[in-house]
C-alpha cells in the first residue's frame, strides 16, 4: 500500500477492445459495447436494483439498473437532473472538466476526478451514460485512471459502439461466477495482520501480479468511498482481507473505527483480487488519516 501510487502509474496499457454484452436479469433487455476484456469483480440482482462491476487494468465499468428515485422517470434528462444534483457535490470533481450532452439514446455526463494519494495526485476520467428505459434508470459508468491519448480514443470507441434493446436469446454477461467458501476458523486481527505481513514479504515471483491486482480495484474503491464520505476527515484504519484459493475476498478484519473503512470493506467484499500462492492469503491495507 505504501507504493500504491507508483504502482498505479506503472500499470500496463489497456487491452484492445472487443464486443461485450450484459443481459439485465428478469427484464428481457441487454446493453452491448466494445470494451477491453472484463474481469467481473462484483454482481448483484435485487428486486429494486441490478448491479455489475468489471475491470480491465486501468479501465473500470459499472452498471446500475434501478427504479427511478425522482419524478419524470421516462426521460434521460430527468435522470441526469436527479443524478447530477447529488453527484455535483463531490469535491474531487474538477468542475472545469464537466460536460453534459443530451442525445436520443442517453444523457452523457463526462468529468475528471482528482484524488490525493500518498505520493501525489491521481487523475481519473469518468463518463456516465444515463438511460431511461423500460421504466428503469440505467447508469452505465466507465472510467480510466491516468488516461493516455489512446485511452481517451478507447472511450470514444466505447461510446460509438454502445447500443441497447431487447435481449438476444444467446447473449450472456461477461465474467464468471464466484465460488467462495467460508473460512473454517476465524483468527484474531493481530494474528492475520502478522501472517499477512509475512505473506506479502515472501510473495517472490507473485509480487508484481499482487500489487497490480491491488491497483486494479483499490483505487476505484477508495476514490468512491472518499466521495461518499459525509465527514470532512478520516482518522485512518487498518483492514486485513482473507483471500481464498480462487482469489476472492471472503473475510475481513478491521482496526480503527472509520466511515471510509466501513465503505471500503463493503466494496471489497467478494471482490476478485488475485490467485495467491497459498490460501488463505491475508492482504493488509494500512490507510493513514485523510482530509477532503
C-alpha positions as CSV (number, residue, x, y, z in Angstrom):
1,X,0.0,0.0,0.0
2,X,2.9,2.4,0.6
3,X,3.9,2.2,-3.0
4,X,0.3,2.3,-4.4
5,X,0.6,5.5,-6.4
6,X,3.8,4.4,-8.1
7,X,2.4,1.0,-8.9
8,X,-0.8,2.6,-10.4
9,X,1.2,4.8,-12.6
10,X,3.2,1.8,-13.8
11,X,0.2,-0.4,-14.7
12,X,0.2,-1.7,-18.3
13,X,-1.8,-0.2,-21.1
14,X,-5.4,-1.2,-21.6
15,X,-6.1,-4.2,-23.8
16,X,-7.7,-3.9,-27.2
17,X,-11.5,-3.6,-27.1
18,X,-13.8,-6.3,-28.2
19,X,-17.6,-6.7,-28.3
20,X,-19.3,-7.4,-24.9
21,X,-22.9,-7.7,-23.8
22,X,-24.6,-7.5,-20.4
23,X,-28.1,-9.0,-20.1
24,X,-30.3,-7.4,-17.5
25,X,-31.7,-10.3,-15.4
26,X,-35.5,-10.6,-15.4
27,X,-36.0,-7.5,-17.6
28,X,-35.6,-9.0,-21.2
29,X,-33.2,-6.4,-22.4
30,X,-29.4,-6.1,-22.9
31,X,-26.7,-3.5,-23.4
32,X,-23.7,-4.0,-25.7
33,X,-20.5,-2.2,-26.2
34,X,-16.8,-2.6,-27.3
35,X,-14.6,-2.7,-24.2
36,X,-11.3,-4.3,-23.0
37,X,-11.9,-7.9,-21.8
38,X,-13.6,-7.5,-18.4
39,X,-13.0,-9.4,-15.2
40,X,-16.2,-9.4,-13.1
41,X,-15.4,-8.1,-9.7
42,X,-19.0,-7.9,-8.3
43,X,-22.6,-8.6,-9.5
44,X,-25.9,-8.5,-7.6
45,X,-29.5,-8.7,-8.6
46,X,-32.1,-7.3,-6.2
47,X,-35.8,-6.5,-6.7
48,X,-35.1,-2.8,-7.0
49,X,-31.5,-2.8,-8.4
50,X,-29.2,-4.8,-10.7
51,X,-25.5,-4.0,-10.4
52,X,-22.4,-5.2,-12.3
53,X,-18.8,-4.1,-11.8
54,X,-16.0,-5.2,-14.1
55,X,-12.4,-4.2,-14.6
56,X,-9.5,-4.4,-17.1
57,X,-6.3,-2.9,-15.9
58,X,-6.9,0.9,-15.5
59,X,-10.3,0.6,-17.1
60,X,-13.4,0.2,-14.9
61,X,-17.0,-0.4,-15.9
62,X,-20.1,-0.4,-13.6
63,X,-23.8,-0.8,-14.5
64,X,-26.7,0.1,-12.2
65,X,-30.3,-0.5,-13.2
66,X,-32.7,0.9,-10.6
67,X,-36.2,2.2,-10.0
68,X,-36.3,6.0,-10.7
69,X,-35.7,8.0,-7.5
70,X,-37.0,11.3,-8.7
71,X,-40.0,12.4,-10.8
72,X,-40.0,12.5,-14.6
73,X,-38.5,9.0,-14.9
74,X,-39.5,8.5,-18.6
75,X,-36.7,10.8,-19.9
76,X,-32.9,10.6,-19.9
77,X,-32.9,14.3,-19.0
78,X,-34.9,13.7,-15.8
79,X,-32.4,11.0,-14.8
80,X,-29.5,13.4,-15.5
81,X,-31.0,16.2,-13.5
82,X,-31.7,13.9,-10.5
83,X,-28.3,12.3,-10.7
84,X,-26.2,15.5,-11.1
85,X,-28.0,17.3,-8.3
86,X,-26.3,14.9,-5.9
87,X,-23.1,14.0,-7.8
88,X,-22.1,17.6,-8.4
89,X,-21.4,18.0,-4.6
90,X,-18.4,15.7,-4.9
91,X,-15.4,17.9,-4.0
92,X,-13.0,15.8,-6.1
93,X,-14.7,16.5,-9.4
94,X,-12.7,19.0,-11.5
95,X,-15.5,21.5,-12.3
96,X,-13.9,22.8,-15.4
97,X,-13.8,19.3,-16.9
98,X,-17.6,18.7,-16.7
99,X,-19.6,18.3,-19.9
100,X,-23.2,17.2,-20.2
101,X,-24.7,16.2,-23.6
102,X,-28.3,15.2,-24.3
103,X,-28.9,12.7,-27.1
104,X,-31.7,10.4,-28.3
105,X,-30.2,7.2,-26.6
106,X,-28.8,8.6,-23.4
107,X,-27.6,11.7,-21.5
108,X,-23.8,11.7,-21.4
109,X,-22.0,13.2,-18.4
110,X,-18.2,13.4,-18.6
111,X,-15.8,14.7,-16.0
112,X,-12.4,14.3,-14.3
113,X,-11.8,13.3,-10.7
114,X,-8.6,14.0,-8.9
115,X,-7.7,12.1,-5.8
116,X,-4.8,13.0,-3.4
117,X,-2.9,9.8,-2.5
118,X,0.4,9.3,-0.7
119,X,3.0,10.4,-3.2
120,X,0.9,12.6,-5.5
121,X,-2.4,13.3,-7.2
122,X,-4.1,10.7,-9.4
123,X,-6.5,11.7,-12.2
124,X,-9.4,9.6,-13.3
125,X,-11.5,10.2,-16.5
126,X,-15.2,9.4,-16.0
127,X,-18.2,9.1,-18.3
128,X,-21.8,8.3,-17.2
129,X,-24.3,7.2,-19.8
130,X,-27.6,7.9,-18.2
131,X,-30.5,6.0,-19.7
132,X,-34.3,5.9,-19.1
133,X,-35.6,2.6,-20.5
134,X,-38.3,0.0,-19.6
135,X,-39.4,2.1,-16.6
136,X,-35.9,1.9,-15.1
137,X,-33.0,4.3,-14.8
138,X,-29.7,2.8,-16.0
139,X,-26.3,4.3,-15.2
140,X,-23.5,2.9,-17.3
141,X,-20.3,4.3,-15.9
142,X,-16.8,3.9,-17.4
143,X,-13.5,5.3,-16.1
144,X,-9.8,5.2,-16.7
145,X,-7.1,6.0,-14.2
146,X,-4.2,8.2,-15.5
147,X,-5.7,8.3,-19.1
148,X,-3.4,8.5,-22.1
149,X,-4.4,9.7,-25.6
150,X,-5.0,6.0,-26.6
151,X,-7.2,5.5,-23.5
152,X,-9.4,8.5,-24.5
153,X,-9.7,7.1,-28.0
154,X,-10.9,3.9,-26.5
155,X,-13.6,5.7,-24.5
156,X,-14.7,7.4,-27.8
157,X,-14.9,4.0,-29.5
158,X,-16.8,2.6,-26.5
159,X,-19.4,5.4,-26.9
160,X,-19.8,4.8,-30.6
161,X,-20.4,1.1,-30.1
162,X,-22.9,1.5,-27.3
163,X,-26.4,0.0,-28.1
164,X,-29.2,-1.4,-26.0
165,X,-32.5,-3.1,-26.6
166,X,-34.4,-6.4,-26.4
167,X,-32.3,-9.3,-25.3
168,X,-31.0,-11.8,-27.8
169,X,-31.5,-15.5,-26.6
170,X,-27.8,-16.3,-26.9
171,X,-26.4,-13.3,-25.1
172,X,-24.5,-13.9,-21.9
173,X,-22.9,-11.4,-19.5
174,X,-19.1,-11.3,-19.2
175,X,-17.3,-12.6,-16.2
176,X,-17.6,-15.8,-14.2
177,X,-19.4,-16.7,-11.0
178,X,-17.6,-16.7,-7.7
179,X,-17.4,-19.9,-5.8
180,X,-16.3,-18.5,-2.5
181,X,-16.1,-20.8,0.6
182,X,-16.1,-19.5,4.2
183,X,-13.1,-19.9,6.4
184,X,-13.2,-22.9,8.8
185,X,-11.8,-20.9,11.8
186,X,-11.5,-17.2,12.4
187,X,-8.2,-16.0,13.9
188,X,-7.8,-12.6,15.6
189,X,-6.8,-9.3,14.0
190,X,-3.3,-9.4,15.3
191,X,-2.8,-13.0,14.0
192,X,-4.0,-12.2,10.5
193,X,-2.1,-8.9,10.4
194,X,1.2,-10.7,11.3
195,X,0.5,-13.5,8.9
196,X,-0.4,-11.1,6.1
197,X,2.8,-9.0,6.6
198,X,4.8,-12.2,6.4
199,X,3.0,-13.5,3.3
200,X,3.4,-10.1,1.4
201,X,7.1,-10.1,2.2
202,X,7.5,-13.6,0.7
203,X,5.5,-13.4,-2.5
204,X,8.5,-13.8,-4.7
205,X,7.6,-14.1,-8.3
206,X,4.0,-13.2,-7.5
207,X,4.8,-9.8,-6.1
208,X,4.2,-7.8,-9.3
209,X,1.0,-9.6,-10.0
210,X,-0.3,-9.0,-6.5
211,X,0.4,-5.2,-6.5
212,X,-1.0,-4.7,-9.9
213,X,-4.1,-6.5,-8.8
214,X,-4.3,-4.1,-5.8
215,X,-4.2,-1.2,-8.1
216,X,-6.9,-2.6,-10.3
217,X,-9.5,-2.5,-7.5
218,X,-8.2,-0.5,-4.6
219,X,-8.0,3.0,-6.2
220,X,-11.6,2.9,-7.6
221,X,-12.9,1.6,-4.3
222,X,-11.0,4.2,-2.2
223,X,-11.9,7.1,-4.5
224,X,-15.6,6.1,-4.4
225,X,-15.6,5.8,-0.6
226,X,-13.9,9.1,-0.2
227,X,-16.5,10.7,-2.5
228,X,-19.3,9.1,-0.4
229,X,-17.9,10.0,3.0
230,X,-20.1,12.5,4.9
231,X,-17.2,13.6,7.2
232,X,-14.5,16.1,6.2
233,X,-11.7,13.9,7.6
234,X,-11.0,10.3,8.4
235,X,-8.7,9.1,11.3
236,X,-7.2,6.2,9.3
237,X,-7.5,2.5,9.7
238,X,-6.1,-1.0,9.0
239,X,-8.0,-3.6,7.1
240,X,-7.0,-7.2,6.5
241,X,-8.8,-9.2,3.8
242,X,-8.7,-13.0,3.6
243,X,-8.3,-14.2,0.0
244,X,-9.3,-17.8,-0.9
245,X,-7.6,-20.2,-3.3
246,X,-9.7,-18.8,-6.2
247,X,-8.6,-15.2,-5.5
248,X,-11.8,-13.8,-3.9
249,X,-12.1,-11.8,-0.7
250,X,-14.1,-14.0,1.7
251,X,-13.5,-12.3,5.2
252,X,-12.1,-9.2,6.7
253,X,-10.7,-7.8,10.0
254,X,-10.7,-4.1,10.9
255,X,-8.8,-1.9,13.4
256,X,-9.9,1.6,13.8
257,X,-13.5,3.0,13.5
258,X,-13.8,4.8,10.2
259,X,-16.6,5.7,7.8
260,X,-14.3,5.2,4.8
261,X,-13.1,1.9,6.3
262,X,-16.6,0.6,6.5
263,X,-17.3,1.6,2.9
264,X,-14.0,0.2,1.7
265,X,-14.7,-3.1,3.4
266,X,-18.1,-3.3,1.8
267,X,-16.8,-2.7,-1.7
268,X,-14.0,-5.3,-1.3
269,X,-16.3,-8.0,0.0
270,X,-16.4,-10.8,-2.6
271,X,-14.1,-8.9,-5.0
272,X,-11.6,-10.8,-7.0
273,X,-8.0,-9.8,-6.0
274,X,-5.5,-12.4,-7.4
275,X,-4.9,-16.2,-7.2
276,X,-2.5,-16.4,-4.2
277,X,0.4,-18.9,-3.9
278,X,-1.1,-20.1,-0.7
279,X,-4.6,-19.8,0.8
280,X,-5.9,-18.2,2.8
281,X,-3.8,-15.2,1.9
282,X,-4.1,-12.2,4.1
283,X,-4.0,-8.9,2.3
284,X,-3.1,-6.0,4.6
285,X,-4.2,-2.4,3.9
286,X,-3.0,0.4,6.2
287,X,-4.5,3.8,5.4
288,X,-3.4,6.9,7.2
289,X,-5.5,9.9,8.2
290,X,-7.1,11.8,5.3
291,X,-9.0,15.0,4.6
292,X,-11.3,16.0,1.8
